Amino acid sequence: MSESHLPINSSRERAAASMSGYLMLVVFLVLLAAILFAVVSLASGEPSPVAVLGSLAFILPAIACQVLIASGFYMIQPNQAVAITLFGSYRGTDRTAGLRWTWPWMAKRKISVRANNVVSEKLKVNDLRGNPIEIATNVVWRVADTAQALYDVDDYRAFVNVQIEAAVRSIGSRYAYDDVEDAEITLRGSHAEVNAELRAELIERLHVAGLTVDECGLTHLAYAPEIAGAMLRRQQAEAVIGARRKLVEGAVSMVEMALSQLSEKNVVELDDERRAAMVSNLMVVLCGERDTQPVVNTGTLYQ
């Protein structure tokens, strides 16, 4: 991650000073039982003024303590975190699932650290050769640093969508859609390389917001409609040329093998003119698209 992509006052997640809420729940229930006992004692008889004052001196602070204790409870679900602040100052993040408790004057903000799945819209991009293409991707991301996600960007979910679009446009313009010679990395023919580079690009872009990318890959890749027909004809022509090239290479090797074996086994003696005629006939038979018709030659090449 380059220094230019990091904010000057970047936040960093740290553990919050919180505790299990079950212990405080026990304290809350004990105080509640004591308050009820004191109230029942006052109502059951005719206590003296001193006893009444003593009971009120216990009940009122106990109720105030209960209110404070109840205000400090919060619940954390699995794969959820709570960022705690004090008068606007970040005091840490609690990731422990279950019933938790902290001082009631601490502000608490929940944030999910579960994996999120985003399928981007189809974007029109010019590839390396300038051809307009349509491209879309699927990204699985999650929050890695809750402090950065909450306090270093305004809306980290909207930030993800914008950066996905920017990364897809960057990758789409960096490579050609296709290459008939398979001599370079292309969007259509090199899925593993392109997806790995897209993931690295997204991780770098989202690092400033405390986010990471678990998986990503292209879900749609096609030429834009205005050139799709022309590109289809070009691909068909390239496929025909490639097939012809393979056919000729195979025919040449078969002719060489046939002439070599005829000479080695002394089946027939061929001079240059007969050899040329045989090569011509074999190439026509091997490279022709129609079924060949045998012709019996009862004459001679020299008459």
VOBA-1610 file (N, C-alpha, C; in pm, whole numbers, padded with zeros to 5 digits, always signed):
BEGIN
Met+00086-00119+00000Met+00000+00000+00000Met+00089+00123+00000Ser+00075+00210-00101Ser+00158+00329-00108Ser+00112+00431-00007Glu+00205+00518+00035Glu+00174+00616+00138Glu+00073+00719+00086Ser+00070+00741-00047Ser-00022+00840-00101Ser-00167+00799-00087His-00195+00668-00068His-00331+00619-00055His-00378+00619+00090Leu-00293+00649+00184Leu-00330+00647+00325Leu-00362+00787+00374Pro-00470+00805+00449Pro-00500+00936+00505Pro-00399+00972+00614Ile-00388+01101+00637Ile-00289+01148+00736Ile-00325+01099+00876Asn-00451+01109+00913Asn-00496+01067+01046Asn-00575+00937+01035Ser-00510+00833+00989Ser-00577+00705+00970Ser-00603+00640+01105Ser-00727+00588+01122Ser-00763+00520+01246Ser-00714+00377+01242Arg-00697+00318+01362Arg-00657+00178+01373Arg-00741+00112+01481Glu-00793-00006+01451Glu-00876-00076+01547Glu-00794-00127+01664Arg-00852-00119+01785Arg-00790-00176+01905Arg-00901-00230+01993Ala-00862-00315+02088Ala-00961-00379+02175Ala-01019-00277+02273Ala-01149-00286+02295Ala-01217-00194+02387Ala-01211-00248+02529Ala-01219-00156+02626Ala-01220-00194+02768Ala-01363-00223+02809Ser-01411-00343+02780Ser-01546-00383+02817Ser-01538-00513+02897Met-01652-00559+02943Met-01653-00679+03025Met-01779-00761+02994Ser-01781-00883+03047Ser-01897-00969+03027Ser-02019-00909+03095Gly-02132-00915+03025Gly-02254-00859+03082Gly-02322-00950+03183Tyr-02281-01076+03190Tyr-02349-01169+03282Tyr-02316-01137+03428Leu-02193-01094+03456Leu-02158-01054+03592Leu-02241-00933+03637Met-02252-00834+03547Met-02331-00717+03582Met-02480-00751+03590Leu-02523-00851+03516Leu-02662-00895+03526Leu-02690-00953+03664Val-02593-01027+03717Val-02608-01080+03853Val-02617-00966+03954Val-02532-00864+03939Val-02536-00748+04028Val-02671-00678+04017Phe-02720-00665+03896Phe-02850-00600+03874Phe-02962-00677+03945Leu-02960-00810+03934Leu-03065-00890+03997Leu-03055-00886+04150Val-02932-00884+04202Val-02915-00874+04348Val-02970-00743+04400Leu-02938-00633+04329Leu-02992-00504+04371Leu-03144-00501+04362Leu-03198-00564+04257Leu-03343-00568+04243Leu-03407-00644+04358Ala-03346-00755+04396Ala-03400-00833+04508Ala-03393-00753+04638Ala-03281-00680+04659Ala-03266-00600+04780Ala-03370-00488+04784Ile-03395-00425+04669Ile-03494-00317+04665Ile-03634-00371+04697Leu-03667-00485+04638Leu-03798-00544+04665Leu-03813-00582+04812Phe-03705-00635+04869Phe-03711-00671+05013Phe-03732-00547+05099Ala-03662-00438+05064Ala-03677-00315+05142Ala-03818-00259+05129Val-03873-00263+05010Val-04009-00210+04990Val-04111-00295+05065Val-04094-00427+05060Val-04188-00516+05131Val-04177-00494+05281Ser-04057-00473+05331Ser-04039-00449+05476Ser-04108-00321+05520Leu-04099-00218+05437Leu-04166-00093+05472Leu-04317-00107+05470Ala-04368-00186+05375Ala-04514-00197+05360Ala-04576-00294+05457Ser-04497-00383+05516Ser-04555-00488+05600Ser-04582-00443+05744Gly-04523-00336+05788Gly-04543-00294+05926Gly-04555-00144+05939Glu-04530-00097+06060Glu-04530+00047+06088Glu-04391+00086+06134Pro-04297+00105+06039Pro-04160+00136+06077Pro-04150+00278+06132Ser-04048+00300+06206Ser-04021+00431+06263Ser-03971+00525+06155Pro-03975+00653+06181Pro-03924+00749+06081Pro-03776+00724+06046Val-03700+00680+06145Val-03557+00654+06116Val-03544+00537+06020Ala-03627+00433+06038Ala-03622+00316+05949Ala-03667+00353+05809Val-03767+00439+05802Val-03813+00483+05669Val-03703+00560+05598Leu-03639+00653+05670Leu-03531+00730+05608Leu-03415+00639+05567Gly-03386+00541+05653Gly-03277+00448+05619Gly-03310+00365+05496Ser-03436+00320+05487Ser-03476+00240+05370Ser-03471+00324+05243Leu-03521+00450+05253Leu-03517+00536+05135Leu-03373+00570+05095Ala-03286+00583+05195Ala-03146+00612+05164Ala-03080+00495+05090Phe-03135+00375+05105Phe-03082+00260+05031Phe-03153+00242+04897Ile-03285+00257+04898Ile-03364+00227+04779Ile-03333+00323+04664Leu-03329+00454+04695Leu-03309+00552+04588Leu-03173+00537+04518Pro-03061+00526+04593Pro-02933+00502+04523Pro-02929+00368+04450Ala-02998+00267+04509Ala-02999+00136+04443Ala-03072+00144+04309Ile-03183+00218+04306Ile-03256+00234+04179Ile-03170+00309+04077Ala-03099+00413+04124Ala-03010+00487+04034Ala-02901+00396+03979Cys-02843+00310+04063Cys-02742+00215+04017Cys-02799+00117+03914Gln-02923+00074+03938Gln-02986-00016+03842Gln-03004+00051+03706Val-03044+00176+03708Val-03061+00247+03580Val-02927+00257+03507Leu-02820+00287+03580Leu-02687+00297+03518Leu-02641+00161+03465Ile-02664+00058+03545Ile-02623-00077+03501Ile-02701-00119+03376Ala-02833-00095+03375Ala-02915-00135+03261Ala-02875-00060+03135Ser-02828+00064+03150Ser-02788+00143+03033Ser-02658+00094+02971Gly-02581+00014+03045Gly-02452-00030+02993Gly-02455-00163+02920Phe-02571-00231+02918Phe-02579-00362+02850Phe-02588-00344+02699Tyr-02525-00436+02627Tyr-02543-00445+02482Tyr-02512-00587+02438Met-02570-00626+02326Met-02558-00762+02277Met-02478-00763+02146Ile-02388-00860+02132Ile-02309-00876+02009Ile-02340-01013+01950Gln-02384-01014+01826Gln-02410-01138+01754Gln-02279-01192+01695Pro-02276-01320+01656Pro-02155-01373+01590Pro-02123-01293+01464Asn-01994-01270+01441Asn-01946-01192+01327Asn-02004-01051+01328Gln-02009-00995+01447Gln-02052-00857+01465Gln-01957-00791+01563Ala-01941-00661+01552Ala-01852-00587+01641Ala-01923-00459+01686Val-01874-00403+01795Val-01928-00278+01849Val-01812-00181+01872Ala-01818-00068+01805Ala-01718+00038+01824Ala-01765+00129+01938Ile-01677+00155+02033Ile-01711+00231+02153Ile-01638+00365+02151Thr-01712+00472+02174Thr-01653+00606+02179Thr-01693+00675+02308Leu-01611+00770+02349Leu-01637+00851+02467Leu-01628+00998+02426Phe-01744+01063+02423Phe-01752+01204+02384Phe-01682+01228+02249Gly-01707+01136+02153Gly-01651+01151+02020Gly-01512+01094+02000Ser-01450+01046+02108Ser-01316+00988+02099Ser-01325+00836+02093Tyr-01260+00777+01993Tyr-01265+00631+01975Tyr-01190+00562+02088Arg-01258+00465+02156Arg-01200+00395+02269Arg-01177+00247+02244Gly-01209+00199+02126Gly-01182+00059+02096Gly-01304-00012+02039Thr-01281-00137+01998Thr-01386-00219+01938Thr-01397-00351+02015Asp-01520-00388+02045Asp-01549-00515+02113Asp-01600-00615+02010Arg-01530-00728+01994Arg-01570-00832+01899Arg-01618-00960+01968Thr-01627-00960+02102Thr-01667-01080+02176Thr-01818-01097+02170Ala-01862-01209+02115Ala-02006-01232+02100Ala-02071-01263+02236Gly-02197-01223+02251Gly-02271-01249+02373Gly-02317-01121+02441Leu-02360-01135+02567Leu-02404-01019+02646Leu-02282-00947+02701Arg-02268-00818+02669Arg-02151-00739+02710Arg-02198-00617+02789Trp-02102-00556+02859Trp-02135-00438+02939Trp-02017-00343+02939Thr-02048-00215+02931Thr-01948-00111+02948Thr-02014+00008+03016Trp-01938+00107+03049Trp-01994+00222+03120Trp-02105+00286+03038Pro-02213+00324+03101Pro-02331+00372+03026Pro-02306+00501+02948Trp-02207+00582+02987Trp-02181+00705+02913Trp-02097+00681+02787Met-02060+00556+02764Met-01989+00522+02641Met-02091+00503+02527Ala-02066+00569+02414Ala-02151+00550+02296Ala-02110+00423+02223Lys-02208+00350+02177Lys-02182+00220+02112Lys-02243+00219+01973Arg-02164+00170+01875Arg-02210+00163+01737Arg-02177+00025+01680Lys-02280-00047+01640Lys-02260-00182+01588Lys-02220-00179+01441Ile-02138-00276+01403Ile-02095-00290+01264Ile-02078-00438+01233Ser-02123-00481+01118Ser-02113-00622+01079Ser-01975-00649+01017Val-01916-00761+01056Val-01789-00805+00996Val-01811-00932+00914Arg-01935-00958+00876Arg-01966-01072+00792Arg-01923-01044+00647Ala-01912-01151+00569Ala-01879-01138+00428Ala-01997-01079+00351Asn-01969-00989+00260Asn-02070-00925+00177Asn-02044-00958+00031Asn-02150-00978-00045Asn-02138-01013-00186Asn-02197-00900-00271Val-02118-00852-00367Val-02162-00744-00455Val-02142-00787-00599Val-02247-00777-00679Val-02238-00801-00823Val-02251-00664-00890Ser-02145-00621-00956Ser-02145-00489-01017Ser-02234-00485-01140Glu-02271-00366-01179Glu-02347-00348-01302Glu-02255-00367-01423Lys-02316-00393-01538Lys-02238-00406-01661Lys-02183-00269-01701Leu-02053-00261-01714Leu-01987-00137-01750Leu-01933-00146-01892Lys-01942-00037-01967Lys-01885-00031-02101Lys-01746+00031-02091Val-01645-00046-02133Val-01505-00005-02120Val-01436-00031-02253Asn-01337+00051-02285Asn-01252+00025-02402Asn-01133-00059-02358Asp-01112-00172-02425Asp-01001-00259-02387Asp-00869-00203-02437Leu-00763-00280-02425Leu-00629-00231-02460Leu-00621-00189-02606Arg-00694-00254-02694Arg-00691-00221-02837Arg-00796-00117-02875Gly-00868-00064-02776Gly-00968+00038-02804Gly-01104-00014-02840Asn-01126-00146-02833Asn-01256-00203-02865Asn-01351-00185-02747Pro-01472-00137-02769Pro-01569-00124-02658Pro-01621-00261-02615Ile-01614-00288-02487Ile-01659-00416-02433Ile-01749-00390-02313Glu-01829-00491-02278Glu-01911-00487-02157Glu-01850-00583-02056Ile-01838-00536-01932Ile-01771-00615-01829Ile-01840-00594-01696Ala-01850-00701-01617Ala-01908-00695-01482Ala-01834-00796-01394Thr-01842-00776-01264Thr-01768-00863-01173Thr-01849-00891-01048Asn-01809-00997-00978Asn-01867-01034-00849Asn-01756-01024-00744Val-01783-00955-00634Val-01682-00930-00531Val-01736-00972-00395Val-01656-01050-00322Val-01688-01089-00184Val-01592-01011-00093Trp-01646-00921-00013Trp-01564-00836+00072Trp-01617-00836+00215Arg-01534-00791+00307Arg-01574-00782+00448Arg-01492-00673+00516Val-01539-00634+00634Val-01469-00532+00714Val-01356-00598+00791Ala-01235-00550+00773Ala-01119-00601+00845Ala-01082-00511+00962Asp-01096-00380+00947Asp-01064-00284+01053Asp-01186-00196+01074Thr-01256-00216+01186Thr-01381-00144+01210Thr-01359+00006+01229Ala-01246+00043+01289Ala-01220+00185+01311Ala-01204+00259+01180Gln-01128+00202+01087Gln-01112+00266+00957Gln-01244+00272+00881Ala-01320+00163+00885Ala-01446+00159+00811Ala-01545+00264+00861Leu-01548+00287+00992Leu-01645+00380+01050Leu-01599+00524+01049Tyr-01470+00547+01067Tyr-01423+00683+01094Tyr-01328+00740+00988Asp-01283+00658+00891Asp-01193+00710+00788Asp-01264+00737+00656Val-01383+00683+00637Val-01463+00713+00518Val-01604+00746+00563Asp-01674+00821+00480Asp-01808+00867+00518Asp-01908+00753+00518Asp-01909+00672+00411Asp-02001+00559+00398Asp-01923+00447+00331Tyr-01881+00347+00410Tyr-01792+00246+00355Tyr-01860+00157+00252Arg-01992+00138+00261Arg-02061+00056+00161Arg-02066+00127+00026Ala-02097+00255+00026Ala-02093+00331-00099Ala-01951+00340-00153Phe-01854+00349-00063Phe-01714+00352-00103Phe-01675+00224-00177Val-01726+00110-00130Val-01697-00018-00196Val-01748-00017-00339Asn-01871+00026-00359Asn-01930+00025-00493Asn-01852+00114-00590Val-01811+00231-00543Val-01736+00322-00630Val-01600+00263-00666Gln-01531+00204-00568Gln-01399+00149-00595Gln-01406+00024-00682Ile-01512-00055-00670Ile-01528-00172-00758Ile-01540-00125-00903Glu-01621-00024-00926Glu-01635+00027-01062Glu-01503+00081-01115Ala-01428+00154-01032Ala-01300+00208-01077Ala-01200+00097-01107Ala-01197-00007-01024Ala-01103-00117-01045Ala-01138-00196-01171Val-01266-00220-01193Val-01308-00294-01313Val-01273-00216-01438Arg-01295-00088-01438Arg-01258-00006-01554Arg-01107-00008-01578Ser-01030-00004-01470Ser-00884-00007-01483Ser-00836-00139-01542Ile-00888-00251-01491Ile-00848-00382-01541Ile-00895-00403-01684Gly-01018-00359-01714Gly-01072-00377-01848Gly-00992-00304-01955Ser-00938-00188-01922Ser-00859-00112-02019Ser-00713-00154-02022Arg-00674-00240-01931Arg-00533-00281-01921Arg-00501-00400-02012Tyr-00602-00477-02051Tyr-00580-00597-02133Tyr-00672-00595-02254Ala-00631-00671-02355Ala-00715-00690-02473Ala-00824-00792-02442Tyr-00935-00780-02514Tyr-01044-00875-02494Tyr-01001-01016-02532Asp-00935-01029-02647Asp-00896-01160-02696Asp-00772-01146-02782Asp-00698-01256-02798Asp-00579-01261-02882Asp-00575-01397-02949Val-00586-01398-03081Val-00594-01525-03153Val-00465-01604-03143Glu-00354-01536-03123Glu-00226-01604-03116Glu-00194-01657-02977Asp-00275-01618-02877Asp-00252-01662-02738Asp-00112-01626-02691Ala-00064-01510-02736Ala+00071-01468-02699Ala+00073-01368-02584Glu-00042-01327-02535Glu-00047-01230-02427Glu-00166-01261-02336Ile-00164-01199-02220Ile-00274-01216-02125Ile-00394-01138-02177Thr-00509-01204-02184Thr-00631-01140-02232Thr-00743-01159-02130Leu-00845-01076-02143Leu-00958-01084-02051Leu-01034-01215-02066Arg-01047-01263-02190Arg-01125-01384-02212Arg-01046-01511-02190Gly-00918-01508-02218Gly-00840-01630-02214Gly-00756-01650-02089Ser-00747-01551-02002Ser-00659-01561-01884Ser-00739-01523-01760His-00839-01605-01727His-00928-01573-01615His-00854-01568-01482Ala-00766-01665-01457Ala-00698-01670-01328Ala-00610-01547-01307Glu-00534-01510-01410Glu-00445-01394-01397Glu-00523-01264-01382Val-00628-01249-01461Val-00708-01125-01455Val-00780-01114-01320Asn-00839-01224-01272Asn-00909-01220-01143Asn-00813-01192-01028Ala-00693-01250-01034Ala-00594-01224-00928Ala-00551-01078-00928Glu-00532-01021-01046Glu-00492-00880-01051Glu-00606-00788-01009Leu-00729-00826-01044Leu-00844-00747-01001Leu-00857-00749-00849Arg-00835-00864-00787Arg-00842-00874-00641Arg-00734-00789-00576Ala-00612-00795-00630Ala-00503-00714-00574Ala-00533-00565-00589Glu-00592-00526-00702Glu-00628-00386-00723Glu-00734-00341-00623Leu-00834-00425-00598Leu-00940-00390-00504Leu-00889-00383-00361Ile-00803-00477-00324Ile-00747-00476-00188Ile-00671-00346-00164Glu-00595-00304-00262Glu-00519-00179-00247Glu-00611-00058-00237Arg-00717-00058-00317Arg-00807+00056-00317Arg-00891+00062-00189Leu-00930-00056-00133Leu-01019-00060-00017Leu-00944-00059+00116His-00812-00067+00110His-00735-00071+00235His-00755+00056+00318Val-00774+00168+00251Val-00791+00294+00322Val-00917+00293+00407Ala-01016+00210+00371Ala-01142+00202+00447Ala-01145+00083+00540Gly-01033+00014+00560Gly-01030-00100+00650Gly-01105-00221+00597Leu-01115-00235+00466Leu-01189-00345+00404Leu-01092-00436+00330Thr-01130-00560+00315Thr-01049-00656+00240Thr-01140-00736+00147Val-01079-00796+00046Val-01152-00873-00055Val-01112-01019-00043Asp-01210-01106-00020Asp-01184-01249-00010Asp-01181-01317-00147Glu-01267-01274-00236Glu-01277-01339-00366Glu-01342-01243-00465Cys-01300-01253-00591Cys-01363-01174-00695Cys-01340-01242-00830Gly-01425-01213-00924Gly-01412-01272-01056Gly-01509-01207-01153Leu-01474-01208-01282Leu-01560-01150-01384Leu-01682-01239-01405Thr-01799-01178-01407Thr-01923-01251-01429Thr-01982-01226-01567His-01939-01121-01633His-01989-01090-01767His-01876-01027-01847Leu-01858-01075-01968Leu-01755-01022-02057Leu-01801-01043-02200Ala-01819-00935-02274Ala-01866-00945-02412Ala-01833-00815-02485Tyr-01826-00825-02618Tyr-01812-00704-02697Tyr-01939-00622-02687Ala-01924-00491-02698Ala-02040-00403-02697Ala-02128-00432-02818Pro-02260-00411-02808Pro-02351-00447-02919Pro-02315-00383-03052Glu-02259-00261-03052Glu-02234-00193-03179Glu-02122-00257-03262Ile-02036-00338-03197Ile-01929-00403-03274Ile-01933-00554-03260Ala-02036-00606-03193Ala-02041-00750-03168Ala-02046-00829-03299Gly-02127-00781-03398Gly-02138-00853-03524Gly-02007-00857-03600Ala-01939-00741-03608Ala-01812-00736-03679Ala-01707-00822-03612Met-01705-00821-03478Met-01607-00902-03407Met-01636-01050-03420Leu-01764-01086-03431Leu-01798-01226-03452Leu-01748-01274-03587Arg-01765-01190-03691Arg-01714-01228-03823Arg-01562-01237-03823Arg-01497-01149-03752Arg-01351-01155-03745Arg-01306-01282-03673Gln-01374-01317-03564Gln-01339-01439-03493Gln-01361-01563-03581Gln-01469-01560-03660Gln-01494-01673-03749Gln-01384-01684-03855Ala-01343-01568-03908Ala-01236-01570-04008Ala-01106-01619-03947Glu-01075-01573-03828Glu-00952-01618-03761Glu-00958-01767-03731Ala-01077-01816-03696Ala-01090-01959-03669Ala-01070-02040-03796Val-01124-01992-03909Val-01106-02063-04036Val-00960-02064-04076Ile-00894-01949-04060Ile-00751-01943-04095Ile-00670-02036-04007Gly-00700-02038-03878Gly-00627-02127-03788Gly-00650-02273-03823Ala-00777-02307-03857Ala-00805-02446-03895Ala-00734-02484-04023Arg-00732-02393-04121Arg-00661-02420-04246Arg-00512-02440-04221Arg-00457-02358-04134Arg-00314-02371-04105Arg-00283-02507-04044Lys-00365-02548-03949Lys-00344-02680-03889Lys-00362-02792-03991Leu-00459-02775-04081Leu-00485-02876-04183Leu-00368-02890-04279Val-00313-02776-04320Val-00199-02779-04412Val-00076-02838-04344Glu-00053-02799-04220Glu+00063-02855-04148Glu+00052-03007-04136Gly-00070-03057-04104Gly-00088-03201-04095Gly-00073-03270-04229Ala-00125-03206-04336Ala-00114-03267-04469Ala+00031-03274-04513Val+00107-03171-04490Val+00249-03171-04528Val+00325-03282-04456Ser+00299-03298-04326Ser+00368-03403-04252Ser+00328-03542-04302Met+00201-03562-04341Met+00157-03691-04393Met+00219-03719-04529Val+00230-03616-04614Val+00293-03636-04745Val+00440-03672-04728Glu+00508-03603-04640Glu+00648-03635-04614Glu+00663-03779-04566Met+00575-03823-04477Met+00582-03959-04426Met+00555-04061-04537Ala+00456-04033-04623Ala+00424-04126-04732Ala+00540-04139-04829Leu+00599-04029-04872Leu+00711-04033-04965Leu+00832-04102-04903Ser+00855-04076-04774Ser+00969-04138-04707Ser+00954-04289-04700Gln+00834-04336-04664Gln+00814-04480-04654Gln+00816-04548-04790Leu+00764-04484-04895Leu+00771-04541-05030Leu+00914-04558-05077Ser+00996-04460-05043Ser+01136-04468-05084Ser+01212-04573-05004Glu+01185-04577-04871Glu+01257-04673-04786Glu+01223-04817-04822Lys+01098-04848-04857Lys+01055-04985-04885Lys+01065-05021-05033Asn+01114-04927-05114Asn+01131-04951-05258Asn+01002-04998-05324Val+00892-04939-05283Val+00764-04975-05344Val+00757-04927-05488Val+00805-04807-05511Val+00804-04749-05643Val+00918-04647-05652Glu+00975-04639-05769Glu+01080-04541-05793Glu+01016-04415-05850Leu+01035-04305-05782Leu+00974-04179-05821Leu+01080-04079-05862Asp+01066-04027-05983Asp+01153-03918-06022Asp+01088-03787-05976Asp+01151-03677-06009Asp+01101-03547-05960Asp+00961-03517-06011Glu+00932-03551-06137Glu+00800-03518-06191Glu+00692-03603-06128Arg+00718-03734-06109Arg+00619-03820-06044Arg+00601-03782-05896Arg+00712-03746-05834Arg+00703-03703-05694Arg+00616-03577-05681Ala+00634-03485-05771Ala+00554-03361-05768Ala+00407-03390-05791Ala+00379-03485-05885Ala+00240-03520-05911Ala+00176-03587-05790Met+00251-03676-05725Met+00198-03743-05606Met+00174-03644-05493Val+00267-03550-05474Val+00250-03449-05370Val+00126-03366-05398Ser+00105-03328-05524Ser-00011-03249-05560Ser-00140-03324-05532Asn-00144-03451-05573Asn-00265-03531-05551Asn-00293-03551-05402Leu-00188-03582-05325Leu-00208-03603-05182Leu-00255-03476-05112Met-00202-03363-05149Met-00243-03237-05087Met-00388-03206-05120Val-00431-03235-05245Val-00570-03213-05281Val-00662-03303-05199Val-00621-03430-05186Val-00704-03525-05110Val-00712-03486-04963Leu-00598-03450-04905Leu-00594-03423-04761Leu-00653-03288-04724Cys-00641-03190-04810Cys-00687-03055-04777Cys-00824-03022-04835Gly-00876-03107-04923Gly-01005-03077-04983Gly-01119-03094-04885Glu-01223-03012-04904Glu-01340-03018-04816Glu-01443-03118-04865Arg-01435-03160-04991Arg-01530-03255-05046Arg-01466-03393-05055Asp-01552-03493-05061Asp-01501-03630-05078Asp-01436-03643-05215Thr-01322-03711-05217Thr-01247-03728-05341Thr-01304-03843-05423Gln-01293-03831-05555Gln-01335-03935-05648Gln-01211-03998-05710Pro-01191-04129-05691Pro-01070-04192-05747Pro-01075-04193-05900Val-00961-04171-05960Val-00945-04174-06105Val-00835-04272-06139Val-00862-04370-06224Val-00764-04468-06266Val-00694-04415-06391Asn-00568-04395-06377Asn-00488-04343-06488Asn-00425-04458-06564Thr-00473-04484-06687Thr-00420-04596-06768Thr-00309-04550-06862Gly-00285-04422-06859Gly-00178-04373-06946Gly-00050-04349-06870Thr+00023-04252-06913Thr+00150-04218-06852Thr+00165-04068-06843Leu+00246-04027-06748Leu+00270-03885-06730Leu+00353-03826-06843Tyr+00418-03914-06920Tyr+00514-03864-07019Tyr+00457-03861-07160Gln+00334-03897-07176Gln+00272-03894-07308Gln+00140-03819-07302
//
